[in-house]
């Protein structure tokens, strides 16, 4: 019976290659999974997941396995960085797929709600048509005697011919009750006297109109004079009409990135979002067990030094663009410096480690591989 289970088919090729390398190291050492767990400080369950391709191990676990099996940590770290990058891409694709599924489910649910009003409308139309049919049957079955009678119209009393109609002279209160009308009503010759006030209002209406016309004419004359005296609007008007210079736009940074260039100098790369998938390793060096690396962020245009597996008190120093930064390793042996600005080739950035005994070792450029830069990694 084989010792290892088959890796999942959907596993990325780079992750599968890295997992196979871990299995070969364990097989060559002759250790069991329990012995590996005791030597590295990680649980047996975690190593079973790492070696079966269900979970990507952290960098510290990989370095501890290299120390336990006697493998070179630099080469194993390079394979781990490529595998972690592939693992991040797979998780991103899975997130996009899950979002698409949720959007499809939401659209399907909304489609079900939209069909309910249509059913209500169709049922309302059906009930209305049923009522119309019933009313038609009732009308058809009714007797002729019960048919609706036409509305009655009252006839006005006829006035005998030759009778004179009443006039305003017979009812003096009519002029007081009638509303004023702008149009003079047609009246007999006897009522010609009340038409005089209508003719007296005409001049009063014409006065405001003439005043407005005169004012508009004066304004037009003034505008024409201004245009004739200054047709071009003058240099002051042209200067005012010129559009103001657009302010310089700030560079658009990816989500989670909070600085770039000189604004990142002296700041923590993890807190500013410059690490993770935005950082690569253009240079690396090994001094005994310790590893010194140059981490470069193309988005932030900065670099910082990182040491791992160092002794407590060892220092990492980086310098570029007239700026330098230093970090000291703690008990866990890991540390990284603040950021410095990089305007040129990141492979020329100087980063060195100085041990407590005074031994100094510097990072060297990492050769590129077929899949891109050998130092690319989504970790800080």
C-alpha positions as CSV (number, residue, x, y, z in Angstrom):
1,X,0.0,0.0,0.0
2,X,1.5,3.4,-1.0
3,X,2.5,5.7,1.8
4,X,1.0,8.9,0.2
5,X,-2.4,9.5,-1.2
6,X,-2.9,10.8,-4.7
7,X,-3.0,14.6,-4.9
8,X,-6.3,16.2,-5.9
9,X,-6.7,16.6,-9.6
10,X,-7.7,20.3,-9.4
11,X,-4.5,21.2,-7.6
12,X,-2.3,23.7,-9.4
13,X,0.8,22.2,-11.0
14,X,3.2,24.5,-9.0
15,X,1.5,23.5,-5.8
16,X,1.6,19.9,-6.7
17,X,5.4,20.1,-7.6
18,X,6.1,21.8,-4.2
19,X,4.0,19.1,-2.3
20,X,5.9,16.3,-4.1
21,X,9.2,17.9,-3.1
22,X,8.1,17.9,0.5
23,X,7.1,14.2,0.3
24,X,10.5,13.3,-1.2
25,X,12.3,15.2,1.6
26,X,10.3,13.2,4.2
27,X,10.9,9.9,2.4
28,X,14.7,10.5,2.1
29,X,14.9,11.3,5.8
30,X,13.1,8.1,6.8
31,X,11.0,10.0,9.3
32,X,7.3,9.4,9.9
33,X,4.7,12.2,9.9
34,X,4.6,12.1,13.7
35,X,8.4,12.5,13.9
36,X,8.3,15.4,11.5
37,X,5.7,17.1,13.6
38,X,7.8,16.7,16.7
39,X,10.9,18.1,15.0
40,X,9.2,21.1,13.4
41,X,6.8,22.1,16.2
42,X,3.7,21.8,14.0
43,X,1.0,19.2,14.7
44,X,0.7,15.8,12.9
45,X,-2.8,16.8,11.5
46,X,-1.3,20.0,10.0
47,X,1.5,18.0,8.3
48,X,-0.9,15.4,6.9
49,X,-2.8,18.3,5.3
50,X,0.4,19.9,4.0
51,X,1.7,16.6,2.5
52,X,-1.7,15.7,0.9
53,X,-2.1,19.0,-0.9
54,X,-5.1,20.2,1.1
55,X,-3.3,23.1,2.7
56,X,-0.2,25.1,1.9
57,X,2.3,25.1,4.8
58,X,3.6,28.5,6.2
59,X,7.2,29.6,5.4
60,X,8.4,28.8,9.0
61,X,7.2,25.2,8.7
62,X,9.0,24.8,5.4
63,X,12.2,26.2,6.8
64,X,11.9,23.9,9.9
65,X,11.4,20.9,7.6
66,X,14.5,21.9,5.6
67,X,16.5,22.1,8.8
68,X,15.2,18.7,10.0
69,X,15.9,16.9,6.7
70,X,19.2,18.7,5.9
71,X,17.9,20.3,2.7
72,X,19.0,23.7,1.4
73,X,16.5,26.3,2.7
74,X,17.0,28.8,-0.1
75,X,15.9,26.4,-2.9
76,X,12.9,25.2,-0.9
77,X,11.9,28.8,-0.1
78,X,11.9,29.6,-3.8
79,X,9.6,26.7,-4.6
80,X,7.3,27.7,-1.7
81,X,7.0,31.3,-3.0
82,X,5.9,30.1,-6.4
83,X,3.4,27.6,-4.9
84,X,1.9,30.3,-2.6
85,X,1.4,32.6,-5.6
86,X,-0.4,29.8,-7.5
87,X,-2.4,29.0,-4.4
88,X,-3.6,32.7,-4.1
89,X,-4.6,32.7,-7.8
90,X,-6.7,29.5,-7.2
91,X,-8.4,31.1,-4.2
92,X,-9.2,34.2,-6.2
93,X,-10.8,32.1,-9.0
94,X,-12.8,30.2,-6.4
95,X,-14.1,33.5,-4.9
96,X,-15.1,34.8,-8.3
97,X,-17.0,31.5,-9.0
98,X,-18.9,31.7,-5.7
99,X,-19.8,35.3,-6.4
100,X,-21.2,34.4,-9.8
101,X,-23.2,31.6,-8.2
102,X,-24.7,33.9,-5.6
103,X,-25.6,36.5,-8.3
104,X,-27.3,33.8,-10.3
105,X,-29.3,32.7,-7.3
106,X,-30.3,36.3,-6.5
107,X,-31.5,36.9,-10.1
108,X,-33.5,33.7,-10.1
109,X,-35.2,34.7,-6.8
110,X,-36.0,38.1,-8.2
111,X,-37.4,36.5,-11.3
112,X,-39.9,34.4,-9.2
113,X,-41.1,37.5,-7.5
114,X,-41.7,39.3,-10.8
115,X,-44.0,36.5,-12.1
116,X,-46.5,36.9,-9.2
117,X,-47.9,40.3,-10.2
118,X,-48.4,39.0,-13.7
119,X,-50.5,36.1,-12.4
120,X,-52.5,38.6,-10.3
121,X,-53.2,40.7,-13.3
122,X,-54.3,37.7,-15.4
123,X,-56.6,36.5,-12.6
124,X,-58.1,40.1,-12.4
125,X,-58.7,40.1,-16.2
126,X,-60.3,36.7,-16.0
127,X,-62.7,37.8,-13.2
128,X,-63.6,40.9,-15.1
129,X,-64.3,39.0,-18.3
130,X,-66.5,36.5,-16.3
131,X,-68.5,39.4,-14.9
132,X,-69.0,40.9,-18.4
133,X,-70.2,37.5,-19.7
134,X,-72.7,37.2,-16.8
135,X,-74.0,40.8,-17.3
136,X,-74.5,40.0,-21.0
137,X,-76.5,36.8,-20.2
138,X,-78.7,38.8,-17.7
139,X,-79.4,41.4,-20.3
140,X,-80.2,38.9,-23.0
141,X,-82.6,37.0,-20.7
142,X,-84.5,40.1,-19.5
143,X,-88.0,40.7,-20.9
144,X,-88.7,43.6,-23.2
145,X,-91.1,45.2,-20.7
146,X,-88.3,45.5,-18.2
147,X,-85.9,47.3,-20.5
148,X,-84.4,50.5,-19.1
149,X,-86.6,53.5,-19.8
150,X,-84.9,56.5,-21.6
151,X,-84.3,59.5,-19.3
152,X,-87.1,61.9,-19.1
153,X,-86.6,65.5,-20.1
154,X,-88.6,68.3,-18.7
155,X,-90.0,70.6,-21.3
156,X,-89.8,74.3,-20.6
157,X,-92.9,76.4,-20.9
158,X,-93.3,77.9,-24.3
159,X,-93.4,81.6,-24.5
160,X,-96.1,82.9,-26.8
161,X,-95.0,84.8,-29.9
162,X,-95.0,88.5,-29.6
163,X,-94.1,88.6,-26.0
164,X,-91.2,90.9,-25.1
165,X,-88.3,89.6,-23.1
166,X,-87.4,91.4,-19.8
167,X,-84.6,93.9,-19.9
168,X,-82.2,95.5,-17.4
169,X,-84.5,98.4,-17.0
170,X,-87.1,96.0,-15.5
171,X,-84.5,94.6,-13.0
172,X,-82.1,97.4,-11.7
173,X,-80.1,94.9,-9.5
174,X,-78.7,93.0,-12.5
175,X,-75.7,95.2,-13.2
176,X,-74.5,94.9,-9.5
177,X,-74.7,91.1,-9.6
178,X,-73.0,90.6,-13.0
179,X,-69.2,90.1,-13.1
180,X,-67.1,92.5,-15.1
181,X,-66.2,91.1,-18.6
182,X,-63.3,92.4,-20.7
183,X,-65.4,91.9,-23.8
184,X,-68.4,94.3,-24.2
185,X,-71.6,92.3,-24.4
186,X,-74.1,92.9,-27.2
187,X,-76.8,95.1,-25.8
188,X,-79.8,96.9,-27.2
189,X,-79.6,100.6,-28.1
190,X,-81.2,101.5,-24.8
191,X,-78.1,100.1,-22.8
192,X,-75.4,101.9,-24.8
193,X,-74.5,104.1,-21.8
194,X,-72.8,101.3,-19.7
195,X,-70.2,100.7,-22.5
196,X,-68.4,103.9,-21.8
197,X,-66.2,102.5,-18.9
198,X,-64.9,99.8,-21.2
199,X,-63.5,102.5,-23.6
200,X,-61.9,104.3,-20.7
201,X,-59.9,101.2,-19.5
202,X,-58.1,100.7,-22.9
203,X,-55.6,103.6,-22.4
204,X,-54.8,102.3,-18.9
205,X,-53.8,98.9,-20.2
206,X,-51.6,100.3,-22.9
207,X,-49.5,102.4,-20.6
208,X,-47.7,99.5,-18.8
209,X,-47.1,97.8,-22.1
210,X,-45.5,100.9,-23.6
211,X,-43.4,101.3,-20.4
212,X,-42.1,97.8,-20.7
213,X,-41.3,98.2,-24.4
214,X,-39.4,101.4,-23.7
215,X,-37.3,99.7,-20.9
216,X,-36.4,96.7,-23.1
217,X,-35.4,99.1,-25.9
218,X,-33.1,101.0,-23.6
219,X,-31.5,97.8,-22.4
220,X,-30.9,96.7,-26.0
221,X,-29.3,100.0,-26.9
222,X,-26.9,99.7,-23.9
223,X,-25.9,96.2,-24.8
224,X,-25.3,97.2,-28.4
225,X,-23.1,100.1,-27.3
226,X,-21.0,97.8,-25.1
227,X,-20.5,95.3,-27.9
228,X,-19.5,98.1,-30.3
229,X,-17.0,99.6,-27.9
230,X,-15.4,96.3,-26.8
231,X,-16.2,93.5,-29.4
232,X,-13.4,91.1,-28.3
233,X,-14.2,91.3,-24.6
234,X,-10.7,92.5,-23.7
235,X,-7.7,90.6,-22.4
236,X,-9.3,90.4,-18.9
237,X,-12.4,88.7,-20.2
238,X,-10.3,86.3,-22.3
239,X,-8.2,85.5,-19.3
240,X,-11.3,84.8,-17.2
241,X,-12.8,82.6,-19.9
242,X,-9.6,80.5,-20.1
243,X,-10.2,77.1,-18.3
244,X,-8.2,76.7,-15.1
245,X,-5.4,74.1,-15.1
246,X,-6.6,70.7,-14.0
247,X,-5.1,69.6,-10.7
248,X,-2.6,66.8,-10.8
249,X,-4.4,63.5,-10.3
250,X,-3.1,61.1,-7.6
251,X,-2.1,57.7,-8.8
252,X,-4.8,55.1,-8.4
253,X,-3.6,52.4,-6.0
254,X,-5.0,48.9,-5.6
255,X,-7.3,48.1,-2.7
256,X,-5.4,47.9,0.6
257,X,-2.3,49.9,-0.6
258,X,-2.0,53.2,1.3
259,X,1.2,54.8,0.0
260,X,3.7,55.0,-2.9
261,X,7.2,56.3,-3.5
262,X,8.5,58.9,-1.0
263,X,5.3,58.7,1.0
264,X,6.3,55.1,2.1
265,X,9.8,55.9,3.3
266,X,10.3,54.7,6.9
267,X,6.9,53.0,7.1
268,X,5.9,49.3,7.8
269,X,5.4,47.5,4.4
270,X,2.7,45.1,5.9
271,X,0.6,47.9,7.4
272,X,0.8,50.0,4.2
273,X,-0.3,47.0,2.1
274,X,2.9,46.9,0.0
275,X,3.7,43.3,0.8
276,X,1.7,40.2,0.0
277,X,0.9,39.8,-3.7
278,X,2.5,43.1,-4.5
279,X,6.1,42.1,-3.5
280,X,8.8,40.0,-5.1
281,X,12.3,38.9,-4.0
282,X,14.9,40.2,-6.5
283,X,17.9,39.4,-4.2
284,X,18.7,36.8,-1.6
285,X,21.7,35.6,0.4
286,X,22.5,32.8,2.9
287,X,24.8,33.0,5.9
288,X,24.9,29.7,7.7
289,X,21.3,29.1,8.7
290,X,20.1,32.7,8.3
291,X,18.5,34.0,5.1
292,X,18.8,37.7,4.0
293,X,16.4,38.9,1.3
294,X,15.5,42.1,-0.5
295,X,11.7,42.5,-0.9
296,X,10.6,44.9,-3.6
297,X,7.1,46.3,-4.3
298,X,6.4,47.5,-7.8
299,X,3.1,49.1,-6.8
300,X,4.7,51.2,-3.9
301,X,8.1,51.6,-5.6
302,X,9.8,50.7,-2.4
303,X,12.1,47.9,-1.0
304,X,12.9,46.5,2.5
305,X,15.2,43.8,3.9
306,X,13.9,40.6,5.5
307,X,15.9,38.1,7.6
308,X,14.7,34.6,8.7
309,X,16.2,31.8,10.9
310,X,18.7,34.4,12.3
311,X,20.0,34.5,15.8
312,X,18.6,36.9,18.3
313,X,20.3,40.3,17.9
314,X,21.3,39.8,14.3
315,X,20.7,43.0,12.2
316,X,19.4,43.5,8.7
317,X,20.2,46.7,6.8
318,X,19.0,48.1,3.5
319,X,20.0,51.3,1.6
320,X,18.7,52.8,-1.6
321,X,18.0,56.3,-2.9
322,X,19.9,58.0,-0.1
323,X,17.8,56.3,2.5
324,X,18.6,53.4,4.8
325,X,16.7,51.3,7.4
326,X,17.7,48.7,10.0
327,X,15.9,45.9,11.9
328,X,17.0,43.5,14.6
329,X,15.9,39.9,14.9
330,X,14.0,38.8,18.0
331,X,13.8,35.4,19.6
332,X,11.9,33.9,16.7
333,X,14.8,34.8,14.3
334,X,12.6,36.8,11.9
335,X,12.6,40.6,11.2
336,X,12.1,43.1,8.4
337,X,13.1,46.7,8.0
338,X,11.0,49.8,7.2
339,X,10.7,50.7,3.5
340,X,13.1,52.8,1.4
341,X,12.2,54.4,-2.0
342,X,13.5,52.6,-5.2
343,X,13.6,54.5,-8.5
344,X,15.8,52.2,-10.5
345,X,16.6,48.5,-10.8
346,X,15.5,46.7,-7.6
347,X,18.3,44.1,-8.1
348,X,20.9,46.9,-7.3
349,X,19.4,47.6,-3.9
350,X,22.0,46.7,-1.2
351,X,20.8,44.6,1.8
352,X,23.1,42.9,4.2
353,X,22.9,40.9,7.5
354,X,25.4,41.5,10.4
355,X,25.5,38.8,13.0
356,X,26.1,39.4,16.7
357,X,29.7,38.2,16.2
358,X,30.3,40.8,13.5
359,X,30.0,38.5,10.4
360,X,28.5,40.3,7.5
361,X,26.7,38.8,4.4
362,X,24.8,40.5,1.7
363,X,22.0,39.5,-0.7
364,X,22.7,38.8,-4.4
365,X,20.3,39.0,-7.4
366,X,18.1,35.9,-7.8
367,X,18.2,34.4,-11.4
368,X,14.8,34.5,-13.2
369,X,13.0,31.2,-14.0
370,X,10.7,30.2,-16.8
371,X,7.6,31.2,-14.8
372,X,8.8,34.7,-14.1
373,X,10.9,36.2,-11.3
374,X,12.1,33.5,-8.9
375,X,11.5,35.7,-5.9
376,X,7.8,36.6,-6.5
377,X,5.7,35.8,-3.5
378,X,2.5,37.1,-2.0
379,X,4.0,37.4,1.5
380,X,5.6,40.4,3.1
